[in-house]
Amino acid sequence: MICRTKKSAALLFLIVSAWLLPGAAFALIEVYEGSEPVSNMGWPTGSEEVANHPGRLGYMVGPPFGGGEYYFKYHCSDTNEFVDALEKFSQIRVPRMGRRSLVSLDGQTTQILDDKPLLLVVHDWPKAGEDENNVDWTFSVWAPENFHGLFSGPEGYYVSDHPHYRQPVPPPRIDVYVDNDGKIKWDKAEIPPNIRVIDKRKIAAPESAGGEGMIQGSVYDMATYQVISGANVVVAKRAKSGNWAEIEQVKTDNNGFFQIRAIPEGHYEVLISADGYAARRAGSFDNRSGYAFYDFDTLLVGGIDLQGIVVDEQQNPIAGLQIHALDTIGIDGFGYKRAEELPVLTDDAGRFVLTAIPRGYTRIRCKAQSLKQETPVSKLYRVAARPMEKSEEIRIIMSGAGIAQRAVTSVDREIAVRNIERIVSELKAAFPKHFLEDAAIAQLDDIERPMVFGEPDPPEGFAGPDPTGKHPFGIYVPVDRDKYFKDDISLEQWILHEMFHLHNRRTGEYNSYIDKAFPDDSDPLVQWLMKDPYHRTFAREEAFVNLISFADPPKTKAQTEAIREWFDYIGARDKSIEDIKEILNVIEH
């Protein structure tokens, strides 16, 4: 959810978060406009000087359910103005990242410290998705207490599949967008010595990349740090079927090294597997620029088959239940995201086998609509292989057989909330101009079906405000949302669909595309929609929404052109129609 304000949104924000998720400290991403001074919100010393630098356009605060990360956007007139900001940035005081290593059994240690604790990332100008006269640089900083609460402790909100899980607090960071034709000339900027520079411009990519997307790195055994030769490294993306679609694939050489060149534009996942090891998702590769370069190493650990049984409270076995391994952690204590996370079913004796679970730890989730898992979902099970270790016996107890609806646990709720936040984040990244920033998009416990609440005095057929006054303007889904978005339309299609109505009701910006696709009411689709009392007053708009959400196919050249032009307008000019369908997880009919 997003809350936008011209000045302070603290009061409004706290009120909204109270009804959204009781007990959650932060349930929104706050969005502020303008350059009103801000005070230090628990940041490292000196951060507020950069935060309040002239030219600030606004800032955001997130993530949900914990907050603490502040992201400021700036416009500047020339290189000198940016150099002044860089000098303020260099004055921020943060601990140097250090690591103590025991070098001998007699207790001698050595300390390795990073003497460049601040980060500057250089990009080609202009910033993707921004007007050329808008954002020239950004500043990001964390409040360490919030970060640790979210990611560092065993009871943190975010679990092992998050990139920040048990990682150090990210350093204060500036991202700058430079070009000879831009306002900031990189060759004129002098970089203070305590700032580490990462250059992501096309000119900085290795010559071997040839101006195209490239990844490289090495693969090691987590238990021995020996290289793994012959490992499979795959660049892939999700197909409509839900399976991985392979884009490129290589094997590591005798030194465990790999390199993949000429990767097409797009956003991908890197999957790594080898015989005897648990296959792993090594991370994302964002090559939407077409020339991204990603250099990394990956650790693999052996995969173990876990066996267990599911019983009721009278110890009777239960067949046909879905079993999931969640939050897998390697022997190094860090998250180990598996390449595939498919559930298995219990057999007639209530038994199950989860294959190739990485050595370390995992949680076990038994999913059944009419049952409640009494064995805590938060429990970590040891996944062991060595003789002196022992995997724990897994015995899942379920209750509530015959209950119409299974009770929703707090873990269920958190997982579902994270899922919808991921979906909304991906949609906003793909279609940045479509989403109204003050429109909530959230999952709630107190609604029984998907709901949309609009603005006051709506025209006939359009949604108005929540009559109870509880829920602000926006789009909402219930906890058991899956049953509504399975056969007819995906959740992604529905969110895009409803946001179209909210956006166009307020701005009218989409009317020209509607008029091009359906200049009058004579089209058969419009005629059919006009028979429905709910849609009769805005049948042409609803017909066009059906086209752009791919619920109905275009029948004319003008409709096809209008669809393409509308997606171009909302920020998806660089995406093909097939890419857009994949993003929307379109359910074909």
Phi, psi and omega in degrees: 000149182237137174238120181249144179210158175278327181234235182276131178251012189300314184295310179301318183299314182294324177297313182296317182294334182294318180278337184291304181218096181306133178092346179277131182290323180223126177239005182231162159263117181276139178235124180242142176250153174093185188240025177302132185304144177243152177264167179292122184257043182086024180272168173301153182305131177094351184294325184294335177295322177285317181303324183262019179297142180303148178095005180291131180270332182162185179201164178235155177230130178201193353279174176301156174064042176159323177060195175108343178259125182246132185232112184253143179242141186225151170242139178224161187271329183198181183296321182300322180294321178290321179299324177297318177295323181293325177294318175298319180300319182294343181273355178293134181256118176225153178297140173288134179294123183233160178218125178267131181236126174284114187264346179204163182288348179274006172095001179290136180235162174228150182245127177249119182242143176272116183273005176235078188278356179250151188237132175235121181248127185255131180234161170291145179265147359276169177298133181303133177082002181244152174294145183299338180263015187250258190281125176252331176201160180227159179228128180239138179208142179257146163275111188306323182299318179296317181300312181297322178297328181277320195237344191264325186272163180295340179254018179299156184292315183275139187258191198293343181278359178275138182302334181275354187303119179056026176264162175295160176299128179302144180288155169307141192219139170243134170249126183237145184243113190236155177187156178299332179267354180273182182282331183256119179263114187297321183290351178261356184265124177266126187263122176301152189291342182267015181247125175273132183252130171242120185258113180253016178287159180299323182293338183270350180293150179303145178302328181296340179286338177062029179075014180238173180294139181209142171233152175204164179163195181224157182239131184232157172282125183295329185278336185234345187063018172281148181291153177247110177270151179077011177289146178270126177243120186236132168263122189217165171219158182289131173273171180300330180292345185097348178277164177284134174257115184287129178260310177217153180209137174219170173247148177290150180275191183296341177263009181076011186268148175218160176205132177233124182250174174053043177281129182297163175301142178150181179243124190229169168246146176255121182248134182230133180215159177201154180301131178086000182239157174281124180298144189226142168275112187277352178138174180269153174231107182268101181245035179294338176286335183092352182222025181292151180230130185229117182240118187204160173245152182228140176254131175248148178232157182301148179260138183238142173274124179259132179244151179195185182218148177244128181226164173271185184291344175263012178069022174275134181294149179239123182265157170077019179263146179280134178241129180240141167265120184246154170051051179292138183232132179284176180293347177276358178086002180254162180300144180227091184281119183286151180296322176231138182232051183279143178283162171240165181251146173287145180274190184297336178267009180078006185268156178215159175227118173263120187265150172053046174277130184298142175303136182142249182214157175205159169259156180238130181238127175256122187252121178205127188297325186261006184234158176243135178278114179280325175294126187304130176293336182284349183294133177264128178258137179282134177249102191241157178223332184286152184303324183280353177259167178209124175293141181288147173291132183255116179226108183262126180255129180245152177225169172087021178304130180095348177291138186295324183221128182292141176296141182265120181277166178297325178293318175306312184298315182296317180297315181296319178297317178299321181297314182290327176296321177296315180299313181296319179298318179292321178294319180293326177292324182282324185231067192296335183267000186272329192267125174289129188287342178263007179268122177288144170224109191206165173255135183231152178278337191258020172238150186259345181208165178303136185225150172230130177244124184260206184259167181299155177053055180287151173290169182303132177094338181272152179290140174252189180296160176297120182296338178279345182076006184277324191247122179292173176311124178158194187240132185224146176231152178280171180299319181270049186292336188302326183291342178270340186235064184232309189254330189255313184212144179279162176300322180296316177299318183293318179298314178301316181301306185290327178294330176301312181297315180298317182294311185287331176299323182278317192251333185069011185295338187264002185297325181295326179286322176299315181296325179291318181286323184223081183295340177210189185269010189279344182297139181303324179295318178296317179300319180295318180292330181291343176287341180273120182304328182290323187261356192297331183278344179221044185296322180294320177296315179297323178297318180290324177298322176298326178290312186285343174263002175064025172285330175229146181275152174290147181247348182230163177297320180297321178294317178299316179295320182296321178299311181298316182294323179293316178296324175299318184296323184272009172107010183251031182301328184274006183246138176284166178298323178294321176298319181295318178299322180292319178299321182277358179051048188299132174268115183283147179240000000 
